[in-house]
């Protein structure tokens, strides 16, 4: 790795005053009414959110989680924006150099409402497998940037779409870190950005591993017709999204209206995010989200303490405006691509043939359980599948 001269060493140090202000705001939370007997059917559950806010205010130790991030090398780099208007975008990135003489570079990209906190349990095992019963020769140098407008990839002065972010990631890896060819893994928005990276810069992407159904393939009159299984799957996807995509509609159309509440109330912002940590894994209505509460709090606090919740939602509007969610006729992602698909995701695993319309699919594995946040919910399965998949590809 050869750092650019513009790369600045970075360490997180949230001011004590910001933590004190947060605790005071949490103490002043006004609680909404809730239907009698409601669990999670109407959104975030009142009982869970009261426990969540109480823990965040009085028992949660931000400094411990801040130290976990600071255990990794961190940098901030100014990168030239490739979209209309130009200018620069500051990008924050965590880097954990791998063990052994030749660790393979691996770019991990998060999504919304996640962050680099999604990868806390997998970075060290991927970078140092010998510490966890594995072999040092399987090590990766793990690179985890924050999407523009997320975390410390701030400030963001105007929205930026996923295809433009892919160009930023190319510049981050090649010009900023001196890594010309690398492996790529992602879910959620990361899978969209990484797909564009594979399409536009295939010479740099050695192989691609995704844990979400990403860009829609082009469906044209001249292309292969939909199979009966694909037609039925599209129907099921639309039915599922009708009950789970309200957040997407507002963030893709009027994110600033939502932003006033998100920027003013940490409890309100938390409820907006926490519901996704229950709904995206499609948890049962009577159960809590399938994650440690402190891990979710750390992720939520990261948005609050960096002031990035509002700008993070701009990505939805930018993607809609730039047609950033679908491949166009003639587009095909050529780097070898592997999929690890959980059954209870925003988009259920598609029938055979759908992914192959837009990707060079060389492997697909469907998990028997779990939902959207695979690296958090099933870290061991995530690690093992990445390690196995990339072992079959060279840089």
C-alpha positions in Angstrom: 0.0 0.0 0.0 1.3 3.4 -1.0 -0.5 6.3 0.6 -1.1 9.4 -1.4 0.5 12.6 0.0 -3.0 14.0 0.6 -4.0 11.2 2.9 -4.3 12.4 6.5 -3.9 10.1 9.5 -7.1 10.2 11.5 -8.3 9.2 15.0 -11.9 9.6 16.3 -12.2 11.8 19.3 -15.8 13.0 19.9 -15.8 16.0 22.3 -17.1 15.4 25.8 -19.5 18.3 25.2 -21.2 16.4 22.4 -21.7 13.3 24.6 -23.1 15.5 27.4 -25.5 17.2 24.9 -26.6 13.8 23.6 -27.4 12.5 27.1 -29.4 15.6 27.9 -31.5 15.2 24.7 -32.1 11.6 25.5 -33.3 12.5 29.0 -35.9 14.9 27.5 -37.4 12.3 25.0 -41.1 12.7 24.5 -42.7 9.3 23.9 -45.4 8.8 21.3 -48.6 6.9 21.7 -48.7 3.3 20.5 -51.6 1.0 19.8 -52.4 -1.4 22.7 -50.7 -4.7 22.3 -48.6 -3.6 19.4 -45.2 -5.2 19.0 -43.3 -4.2 15.8 -46.3 -4.3 13.5 -46.6 -0.5 13.5 -42.8 0.2 13.4 -40.3 0.5 16.3 -41.7 -1.0 19.5 -42.2 1.3 22.4 -41.0 -1.0 25.1 -37.8 -1.8 23.2 -37.1 1.8 22.4 -37.5 2.8 26.1 -35.0 0.2 27.0 -32.8 1.3 24.1 -32.8 5.0 25.1 -32.3 4.3 28.8 -29.3 2.2 27.9 -27.9 4.8 25.5 -28.3 7.6 28.1 -27.0 5.9 31.2 -25.2 2.6 30.5 -23.7 2.8 27.0 -20.0 3.5 26.8 -19.2 5.3 23.6 -15.5 5.6 24.4 -15.2 1.8 24.4 -16.7 1.6 20.9 -14.7 4.6 19.7 -11.5 2.8 20.9 -12.5 -0.3 18.9 -12.5 1.8 15.7 -9.3 3.6 16.7 -7.6 0.3 17.0 -7.5 0.3 13.2 -5.5 2.7 11.1 -7.7 5.4 9.8 -7.3 8.1 7.1 -9.2 10.9 5.5 -8.5 11.7 1.8 -9.8 14.4 -0.4 -11.0 12.9 -3.7 -12.2 14.7 -6.9 -15.9 14.3 -7.4 -16.7 12.9 -10.9 -20.2 14.2 -11.2 -21.7 17.5 -12.3 -20.3 20.5 -10.4 -16.9 18.9 -9.5 -15.2 19.8 -6.3 -13.7 17.4 -3.8 -15.2 14.9 -1.3 -13.5 14.0 1.9 -13.6 10.2 2.4 -12.9 8.4 5.7 -11.4 4.9 5.5 -10.4 2.2 8.0 -7.4 0.1 6.9 -6.3 -3.1 8.7 -3.1 -4.5 7.0 -3.3 -8.3 6.8 -0.8 -10.8 8.2 1.9 -12.5 6.3 4.0 -11.4 3.4 1.2 -11.0 0.7 -2.2 -10.2 2.2 -4.8 -9.6 -0.5 -6.5 -6.2 -0.6 -10.3 -6.4 0.1 -12.6 -3.5 -0.2 -15.7 -3.7 2.1 -18.5 -1.2 1.6 -21.5 -0.8 4.0 -25.0 0.6 3.3 -27.9 2.3 5.1 -28.7 2.2 8.0 -25.4 0.5 8.6 -21.9 1.8 8.8 -18.3 0.6 9.3 -19.6 -0.8 12.6 -21.3 -3.6 10.5 -17.8 -5.1 10.0 -16.4 -4.9 13.5 -16.6 -8.6 14.1 -15.2 -9.6 10.7 -12.2 -7.2 10.1 -9.7 -8.9 12.4 -10.5 -12.5 11.4 -10.3 -11.6 7.7 -7.0 -9.7 8.3 -5.4 -12.1 10.8 -6.9 -15.6 10.3 -4.0 -17.2 12.2 -5.4 -15.6 15.4 -8.6 -17.5 15.0 -7.4 -20.9 14.1 -6.7 -20.2 10.4 -3.7 -19.7 8.2 -1.8 -16.4 7.8 -1.6 -17.0 4.0 -5.4 -16.5 3.8 -5.1 -13.0 5.1 -6.6 -9.9 3.5 -5.7 -6.2 4.0 -9.2 -5.0 4.8 -10.2 -1.5 3.6 -13.5 -0.1 4.9 -14.5 3.4 3.6 -17.5 5.3 4.8 -19.9 6.2 2.0 -19.9 10.0 1.2 -22.2 11.7 3.7 -21.8 8.9 6.2 -19.7 8.9 9.4 -16.6 11.0 8.9 -16.9 11.1 5.1 -18.1 14.6 5.7 -19.0 17.3 4.8 -21.3 16.4 1.9 -22.5 19.6 0.2 -24.9 18.0 -2.3 -26.1 14.5 -3.1 -23.9 12.0 -5.0 -25.2 8.9 -6.8 -23.9 5.3 -6.5 -22.2 5.3 -9.9 -20.2 8.4 -9.0 -19.3 6.9 -5.7 -17.9 3.9 -7.6 -15.5 6.3 -9.4 -14.5 7.7 -6.0 -13.8 4.2 -4.8 -11.6 3.5 -7.8 -9.7 6.7 -7.1 -9.5 5.9 -3.3 -8.0 2.4 -4.0 -5.7 3.2 -7.0 -4.6 6.8 -6.4 -5.2 7.2 -2.7 -3.9 3.9 -1.4 -1.8 2.7 -4.3 -3.7 -0.6 -4.8 -4.2 -1.2 -8.5 -6.2 -4.5 -8.3 -8.3 -5.8 -5.4 -11.2 -7.9 -4.3 -14.6 -6.3 -3.5 -17.3 -7.3 -1.1 -20.5 -5.5 -0.2 -24.2 -5.6 0.7 -27.0 -2.9 0.7 -25.9 0.3 -1.0 -22.4 -1.1 -1.0 -23.6 -3.8 -3.4 -24.9 -1.1 -5.8 -21.8 0.9 -5.6 -19.6 -2.2 -6.0 -21.6 -3.3 -9.0 -21.0 0.0 -10.8 -17.3 -0.4 -9.8 -17.2 -3.8 -11.5 -19.0 -2.4 -14.6 -17.0 0.7 -15.1 -13.6 -0.4 -13.8 -13.3 -4.2 -14.4 -9.5 -4.0 -14.8 -9.2 -3.1 -11.1 -11.8 -5.6 -9.7 -10.3 -9.0 -9.4 -13.5 -10.6 -8.2 -16.8 -9.4 -6.7 -18.7 -10.9 -3.7 -22.2 -9.6 -2.9 -24.7 -10.5 -0.2 -27.7 -8.6 -1.6 -29.6 -8.8 -4.9 -28.1 -5.6 -6.5 -28.7 -3.8 -9.8 -31.8 -4.7 -11.8 -30.9 -6.2 -15.2 -32.1 -4.6 -18.4 -35.4 -6.1 -19.5 -35.9 -5.4 -23.2 -38.0 -6.8 -26.0 -34.9 -8.2 -27.6 -33.7 -9.9 -24.4 -34.6 -13.3 -23.1 -38.2 -13.5 -21.9 -39.0 -13.8 -18.2 -39.5 -17.3 -17.0 -42.5 -18.3 -15.0 -40.3 -18.4 -11.9 -39.0 -14.9 -12.5 -42.5 -13.5 -13.1 -43.7 -15.1 -9.8 -40.6 -13.8 -8.0 -41.1 -10.2 -9.2 -44.7 -10.4 -7.9 -43.5 -11.6 -4.5 -40.9 -8.8 -4.4 -43.4 -6.1 -5.1 -45.7 -7.5 -2.4 -42.9 -7.5 0.2 -41.7 -4.0 -0.7 -45.2 -2.6 -0.4 -45.0 -3.2 3.3 -41.3 -2.5 3.8 -40.3 0.3 1.5 -42.0 3.3 3.0 -38.7 4.6 4.3 -37.3 4.3 0.8 -40.1 6.4 -0.7 -39.6 9.4 1.6 -35.8 9.2 1.5 -35.8 9.1 -2.3 -38.3 12.0 -2.6 -38.3 14.4 0.4 -35.3 13.6 2.6 -35.0 17.1 3.9 -38.5 17.0 5.5 -37.5 14.0 7.4 -34.1 15.6 8.2 -35.4 18.2 10.6 -36.6 15.5 13.0 -33.6 13.3 12.5 -31.2 16.2 13.2 -33.0 17.3 16.4 -34.0 14.2 18.2 -31.6 11.3 18.9 -34.5 9.1 20.1 -36.5 9.8 17.0 -33.5 9.1 14.8 -32.8 5.9 16.7 -36.4 4.7 16.2 -36.1 5.3 12.4 -32.9 3.2 12.3 -33.7 0.6 14.9 -36.9 -0.5 13.1 -34.7 -1.5 10.2 -32.5 -3.7 12.4 -35.7 -5.5 13.2 -37.5 -5.3 9.9 -34.6 -5.9 7.5 -33.8 -9.3 9.1 -37.6 -9.8 9.0 -37.7 -10.6 12.7 -40.8 -11.9 14.3 -43.1 -9.1 15.6 -42.9 -10.3 19.2 -39.1 -10.5 19.4 -36.3 -7.9 19.8 -33.9 -7.3 16.9 -31.4 -10.2 16.5 -28.4 -8.1 17.5 -26.7 -7.0 20.7 -28.3 -3.8 21.8 -25.0 -2.0 22.4 -23.9 -2.9 18.8 -27.0 -1.2 17.4 -26.5 1.8 19.8 -22.9 2.2 18.6 -24.1 2.3 15.0 -26.9 4.8 15.8 -24.6 6.9 17.9 -22.1 7.0 14.9 -24.8 8.7 12.8 -25.8 11.1 15.6 -22.3 12.1 16.7 -21.0 12.7 13.1 -24.1 14.6 12.1 -24.4 12.4 9.1 -28.0 11.0 9.3 -29.5 13.6 7.1 -26.8 13.5 4.4 -26.8 9.7 4.4 -30.4 9.7 3.2 -29.5 11.9 0.2 -28.1 8.9 -1.5 -31.6 7.6 -2.1 -32.6 10.8 -3.9 -29.4 10.9 -5.9 -29.8 7.2 -7.0 -33.3 8.0 -8.2 -32.2 11.1 -10.1 -29.3 9.4 -11.8 -31.0 6.1 -12.6 -28.4 4.4 -10.3 -30.3 1.2 -9.5 -30.6 -0.5 -12.8 -28.3 -1.6 -15.6 -28.9 -0.3 -19.1 -29.2 -2.4 -22.3 -25.8 -3.7 -23.2 -24.4 -3.4 -19.6 -22.8 -6.6 -18.2 -20.6 -6.8 -15.1 -17.7 -9.0 -16.2 -15.6 -9.6 -13.1 -16.2 -13.0 -11.6 -19.1 -12.6 -9.1 -20.2 -14.7 -6.2 -23.4 -14.3 -4.2 -24.2 -15.1 -0.6 -27.9 -14.6 -0.2 -29.9 -14.7 3.1 -33.5 -15.9 2.8 -35.0 -13.0 4.8 -33.6 -9.9 3.0 -35.3 -6.8 1.5 -35.3 -8.7 -1.8 -35.6 -12.5 -1.4 -33.2 -14.7 -3.4 -34.2 -14.7 -7.0 -34.8 -17.8 -9.2 -32.0 -19.1 -11.4 -31.2 -16.9 -14.4 -32.1 -13.5 -12.9 -28.7 -12.6 -11.6 -27.0 -14.0 -14.7 -28.8 -11.4 -16.8 -26.4 -8.7 -15.6 -23.5 -10.4 -13.8 -20.8 -13.0 -14.5 -22.0 -15.3 -11.8 -19.5 -18.0 -11.0 -21.0 -19.0 -7.7 -24.1 -18.6 -5.6 -24.8 -19.8 -2.1 -28.2 -19.3 -0.4 -28.0 -19.2 3.4 -30.5 -21.3 5.3 -31.3 -18.5 7.7 -30.8 -14.8 8.4 -31.5 -11.5 6.9 -30.0 -8.3 5.6 -27.0 -7.6 7.9 -25.1 -10.8 7.2 -21.7 -9.6 8.5 -23.3 -8.6 11.9 -25.8 -11.5 12.2 -23.8 -14.4 10.8 -20.1 -13.2 11.0 -18.6 -16.7 10.8 -20.6 -17.8 7.7 -19.7 -14.4 6.2 -16.0 -14.9 6.8 -15.9 -18.5 5.7 -17.7 -17.7 2.4 -15.5 -14.8 1.6 -12.4 -16.7 2.3 -13.5 -19.7 0.2 -14.7 -17.6 -2.7 -11.7 -15.3 -3.0 -9.3 -18.3 -2.6 -10.4 -19.4 -6.1 -9.5 -16.1 -7.7 -6.2 -14.3 -8.2 -5.3 -10.7 -8.3 
